[in-house]
Amino acid sequence: MNFELTEEQVMLRSLARKFAEQEMFPKLKEYERQRKVNYDLIKKMGELGLIGTNIPQEYGGGGLDYTSAAIIWEQLSWASWTQTLTSLGHNIVTGTILTKVASQEQRRNYLPPMCKGELIMAIGVVEPNAGSDAAAVETTARLDGDQWVINGTKNFISAGGIADIVLTLVQTDRSQGTRGMALIAIDKGAPGFSSAAVEMVGNRAGDIANLAFTDCRVPKENLIGEIGRGLQNGLIGIDVARLFVAAGAIGMAQSCLDACIKYTKERHQFGKPIASFQLVQEAIARMAAETEAVRLLVYYAGELKTKELPHAKELSSAKWLATELAVRVSAEAIRLHGAYGCTDDFGVEHHYRDAALGTILGGTTEMHKLIIGRELLGINAMV
């Protein structure tokens, strides 16, 4: 058992942190106030190889193990989890799915430009009546000659409004249940495809949208993988998303901790820095101890995933604990900063807003508790 990072991982951590400090954080306030996506970040991340970190090198990716990828996602989220999600989160999910189940032609068409930041691909699963219960998808796809005709809606899709292509979970035959499900790539310009932006409490420099398909037609060859494997193939990407979200949550927690250490040493009350107060030190000590402990769990889940060992319990534990930790630490950071913490002049309030979404994306906290229970007890509470 080795708790030390490799030389390559240390280098990647340094590269990602430098990018976060120099390219992301300085302009974050500007883009958040305007509620705009920083497209330059996506281009620069592509140039540095930060987007397709876990995609095989033969398709333009970094070919990194999942722990190394998680280290990068953590450091980028130190500056902004929203910008990290919008710049590469969606491509992590779709890229993983394409790598595992797409045809060789589809991989070569989609993955290289995606890894360069030239192509944005989102994943469309969630619907008004299908969230945690992904098997309840109602969006339909009917084969008409050499085209799929798609009708339905998707809700709260990350990068749904800016994506060039959306991998969409559809139902081809409702009588077959999950065996009728499929993933179909739908181009942004396809007739009958529309999107509407969704404003949320956080995600101000990001993009989340609701999608609608009205007799939307796409070529038959846009099917990704096999009919009947749509849900399983979608879960391949969601599994990676859980590691991404967990790593991002640790990045937010660490960023808040760093900000609190700096601020409490500079802020004076009653003639001395508030960092000298016992309750302030207790709060910071707890933030640091919990962040370090959960970080190791996130890295461990990445290690198990890299080795293709069973990891459902560990990954669900990491995702649950990391995202709830980000909520607690960011809230504590607001309190330690006082009224200043509620302004965007200090780097904690945007983490406070963004952290809530992390507890939902990739499966709610409650769903992950049920997964852990199933793995420990051998009983599926969701059936």
C-alpha angles and dihedrals in degrees: 000000000000122000095182122101117237120248089255092052091050089051092048091048090052093047093050094045091049090051091048093050098042105031108024112032100047093060099033096097091051094052095041092053091050093041090229135141116244100228091179088068092057091051093047093046089052092051091052094046094245096129106059097036095143096036116105115264092238088069096045098270132123096251090218127161116253096254091055090047090050090053090056093047090049094053095046090049088053085078099034131343090194093056091045091051093048095044100047114349096093092045090053090059099041093038091056092049092049092048092053105038113010124102119261090253092052092049092052092046097048112024105057096053090041092055090049092054091246096112127044118202123184131192118233114200110121119088135174089269100026118067117119086004096064091168088072093072111147102183106115134210120196122188112232110179107301095344138077115228109207129195129176145064138270125203134211096002114178109234088359093137097047100035119117090205133017121205098217128199108222140172114238096178121015092195088066096055112201089354088069095055125110142169116238127184110230119193119225091238096050112128112257095026118120138162137201125199119243120211114213137181089261133012091080094153092041142071129248120163145174114235131208130195119196112179085325111183126207132164119276090239091064088084109118113211121333134327107254093034098072097108094043091048091049090052089056088067095040090055089060090043089060091057090046092051092046092050091047091052090054089051091054093047092050092048091053091047092051091049092050093050091052096044099045091052091051100040113085127198128167089010099303140071113277087230086077092063114103097227091050091051091048091053093049093045091053092047091051096045095048093045093052093046095050091043090061090051091052091050091047092053088051090051093052091048092050091053090047090238123146106284109155094111095044095045093047089049091050094047094047097046096040096051095044088047091054090054093050097043095047090049090050090048090055090053094048090051092047116201090344088065090065092060127077091237088089126053101242110070094068090054089050090055095042098046094071093064091054091065089061108036114086091020130325123270089254092054091052092050088055091050090052090047091050092051093049100040102030090230122115107219091190095066 
